[in-house]
Amino acid sequence: MAVDRRPPLTGRPLKGVPPLPSAARPAPPGAAPARASARTAGTRPRSPALGVPGPPLLPLVLWPALLTVAVTLLRLVGELRGWSPQYFNRLPGGGLSPLGITWLAPLVGFYFGWRLERAGTRSPAPALGFGLPVAVLLAGPLVATLAGWLFKTSWTSNFVLWAVVSVAAAVAAFVAWPVLGRLLLVYAYAARVPVAIVMAVAVWRGWGTHYDVPPPGFPAMPQLRRWLWIGLLPQTTIWVAWTTAVGAIGGGLGWHVASRKPR
């Protein structure tokens, strides 16, 4: 009788047979080792919103935006109740009152710059980070004023002219440091859109505050058109440019101050 000497699994399907563990294949000579994850390497993860190490965009902008809205509402209540004109001035534009969100822009920019440095973000060269926003603040109003004088623009045409120049200025300030510019742009609209809404209600109700009083010589027009010209257009262009340019200067200063402090 012939004896079958084949191995017991020869010719049989391998289904149900557990696989044997295999040793890891060694990397070829000269190959770079695999990178460890940010968590295992002990490094800080990158923020998906900013693309740089550090906290995401929303927590950075949230508290400055809420503070700015609170100042806006406080200013409105003070003007409606007739509080001290030194702080609650009703003149068109606010009369350079010390209680206003205009002055928060450099402080918020300083805060953003400080936080970005602590998150490990590199700032641009001072000639770009400081020089371009300063040039924007000087050249923008000069160009708009000269163009308005040369072309003898009306009130509404002058608003359009300033809006166009402001958009260009905001873009230039953004380009100077895009990481900071993104924060300032989001903050600017979070601060100015509520003001535009307050101005709409003030114009509709005729409160007589600086939120609804037109500048001297402004032509008479229906309420909606007046709000579009003195409210929505300036708040979403001129004041956004101011916030991004002045905030960029404050942000560069905040970054450099933070870089000199021990971590």
C-alpha positions in Angstrom: 0.0 0.0 0.0 1.4 3.4 -1.0 1.8 5.9 1.8 0.7 9.6 1.1 3.6 11.7 2.3 2.2 15.1 1.3 1.9 17.7 4.0 -1.6 17.6 5.6 -2.6 21.1 4.1 -1.4 20.3 0.5 -4.2 20.7 -2.0 -6.6 21.9 0.6 -8.1 25.4 0.8 -6.5 27.7 3.4 -9.9 29.2 4.5 -10.1 29.2 8.3 -6.4 28.8 8.8 -5.1 31.7 10.9 -2.3 33.8 9.3 1.1 33.6 10.8 2.5 36.8 12.2 5.2 38.3 10.0 8.1 40.5 11.0 8.1 44.1 9.9 10.0 44.6 6.7 13.1 46.7 7.3 13.3 50.1 5.6 15.8 50.2 2.7 19.1 51.8 3.3 19.0 55.7 3.2 15.3 55.9 3.5 14.0 58.6 5.9 12.2 57.3 9.0 8.4 57.7 9.1 7.3 60.9 10.8 5.6 60.6 14.1 2.2 62.2 14.6 2.0 65.6 16.3 0.5 64.0 19.4 3.3 61.4 19.8 6.1 63.8 18.9 4.9 66.3 21.5 4.4 69.2 19.1 1.4 71.4 18.9 -1.2 70.5 16.3 -1.8 72.9 13.4 -5.0 74.9 13.5 -7.2 74.1 10.5 -8.5 77.7 10.4 -5.1 79.4 10.4 -2.9 76.8 8.9 -0.3 77.6 11.6 0.4 76.1 15.1 -1.9 77.5 17.7 -5.6 77.9 18.6 -8.3 78.0 16.0 -9.8 81.2 14.6 -13.2 81.3 16.4 -11.9 81.4 20.0 -9.5 84.2 19.1 -12.1 86.4 17.6 -15.1 85.6 19.8 -14.3 87.6 23.0 -13.0 90.7 21.2 -16.1 90.6 19.1 -18.4 90.3 22.1 -16.6 93.1 23.9 -17.0 95.3 20.8 -20.7 94.7 20.5 -21.0 95.5 24.3 -19.3 98.8 23.7 -21.6 99.5 20.8 -24.7 98.8 22.9 -23.4 100.9 25.8 -22.7 103.8 23.5 -26.3 103.6 22.1 -27.9 103.4 25.6 -25.8 106.4 26.8 -26.8 108.5 23.8 -30.5 107.6 24.1 -30.5 108.5 27.8 -28.6 111.7 27.3 -25.5 110.8 29.3 -22.3 112.9 29.3 -21.6 114.2 25.7 -17.9 113.8 26.5 -18.3 110.0 26.2 -21.7 109.7 24.4 -21.4 112.4 21.7 -24.3 112.5 19.3 -22.5 114.4 16.5 -22.2 112.7 13.1 -19.3 110.2 13.2 -19.3 110.2 17.0 -17.3 113.4 17.5 -14.1 111.4 18.3 -15.6 110.2 21.6 -13.2 108.2 23.7 -15.9 105.6 24.2 -16.1 104.0 20.8 -15.1 100.8 19.0 -12.8 102.7 16.6 -10.1 102.8 19.3 -10.4 99.0 20.0 -8.8 98.1 16.6 -5.2 98.6 17.6 -5.8 96.9 21.0 -7.5 93.9 19.4 -4.7 93.7 16.8 -2.1 93.7 19.6 -3.9 90.8 21.3 -4.0 88.9 18.0 -0.3 89.4 17.4 0.5 88.3 20.9 -1.5 85.1 20.6 0.0 84.3 17.2 3.5 84.6 18.5 2.7 82.3 21.4 1.2 79.9 18.9 4.6 79.7 17.1 3.6 81.9 14.1 6.4 83.8 12.4 5.8 87.4 11.5 6.8 89.1 8.3 9.7 91.5 8.1 9.0 94.8 9.8 9.2 96.7 6.5 6.2 94.6 5.3 4.4 94.0 8.6 4.6 97.7 9.7 5.5 99.6 6.6 2.6 98.5 4.4 -0.2 99.2 6.9 1.3 102.6 7.7 1.5 103.4 4.0 -2.1 102.3 3.6 -3.3 104.6 6.4 -1.4 107.6 4.8 -2.0 107.0 1.1 -5.6 105.8 1.3 -7.2 109.0 2.7 -4.9 111.1 0.6 -5.9 109.4 -2.7 -9.6 109.6 -1.9 -9.4 113.2 -0.8 -7.5 114.3 -3.9 -9.7 112.3 -6.3 -12.8 113.8 -4.7 -11.3 117.3 -5.1 -10.3 116.8 -8.7 -13.6 115.3 -9.9 -15.8 117.5 -7.7 -17.7 114.4 -6.5 -21.1 114.6 -4.8 -21.8 113.2 -1.3 -22.9 109.8 -2.7 -20.1 109.7 -5.3 -17.6 110.6 -2.6 -18.8 107.7 -0.5 -18.3 105.3 -3.4 -14.9 106.7 -4.0 -13.9 106.2 -0.4 -15.4 102.7 -0.4 -13.3 101.7 -3.5 -10.1 103.1 -1.9 -10.9 101.4 1.4 -11.3 98.0 -0.3 -7.9 98.4 -1.9 -6.4 99.5 1.5 -7.9 96.5 3.3 -6.5 94.1 0.7 -3.0 95.7 1.1 -3.2 95.4 4.9 -4.3 91.8 4.5 -1.4 90.9 2.2 1.1 92.4 4.6 0.5 89.4 7.0 -2.3 87.1 5.8 -2.5 85.1 9.0 -3.2 88.2 11.1 -5.2 89.8 8.3 -7.6 86.9 8.3 -8.3 87.4 12.0 -8.7 91.1 11.6 -11.0 90.8 8.7 -13.3 88.4 10.6 -13.2 90.7 13.6 -13.9 93.8 11.5 -17.1 92.4 10.1 -18.1 90.9 13.5 -17.7 94.4 14.9 -19.2 96.5 12.1 -22.2 94.4 11.0 -23.9 94.9 14.4 -23.2 98.7 14.1 -24.9 98.7 10.6 -27.9 96.9 12.2 -28.1 99.4 15.0 -27.9 102.3 12.5 -30.8 100.7 10.5 -33.0 100.7 13.6 -31.8 104.2 14.6 -32.6 105.7 11.1 -36.0 104.0 11.1 -36.9 105.2 14.6 -35.3 108.6 14.2 -33.4 108.5 17.5 -31.2 111.4 16.8 -28.0 109.6 17.8 -24.7 109.6 16.0 -25.9 106.3 14.5 -28.6 108.0 12.4 -27.7 111.7 12.1 -26.3 112.3 8.5 -23.2 114.6 8.0 -23.8 118.3 7.3 -24.9 119.0 3.7 -26.0 115.4 3.1 -28.9 115.3 0.6 -32.4 114.4 1.9 -33.5 111.0 0.8 -35.8 108.1 2.0 -34.8 106.3 5.1 -33.6 103.1 3.4 -31.4 104.9 0.9 -30.0 107.1 3.7 -29.1 104.0 5.7 -27.4 102.4 2.7 -25.3 105.4 2.1 -24.3 106.5 5.6 -24.7 103.2 7.3 -24.1 100.0 5.4 -21.6 101.2 2.8 -19.2 102.9 5.2 -19.4 100.2 7.9 -18.6 97.4 5.5 -15.8 99.1 3.6 -14.2 102.2 5.2 -14.3 101.1 8.8 -13.3 97.5 7.8 -10.2 99.0 6.1 -9.5 101.1 9.2 -9.7 98.0 11.5 -7.5 95.8 9.3 -4.8 98.5 8.8 -4.6 99.8 12.3 -5.1 96.3 13.7 -2.1 95.1 11.6 0.1 97.7 13.1 -1.0 96.7 16.6 -0.7 93.1 15.7 2.9 93.5 14.6 3.7 95.3 17.8 2.0 92.6 19.9 4.0 89.9 18.2 7.3 91.6 18.8 6.5 92.3 22.5 5.5 88.7 23.0 8.7 87.5 21.4 10.7 89.2 24.0 8.8 87.6 26.9 9.9 84.2 28.2 7.5 81.4 27.5 
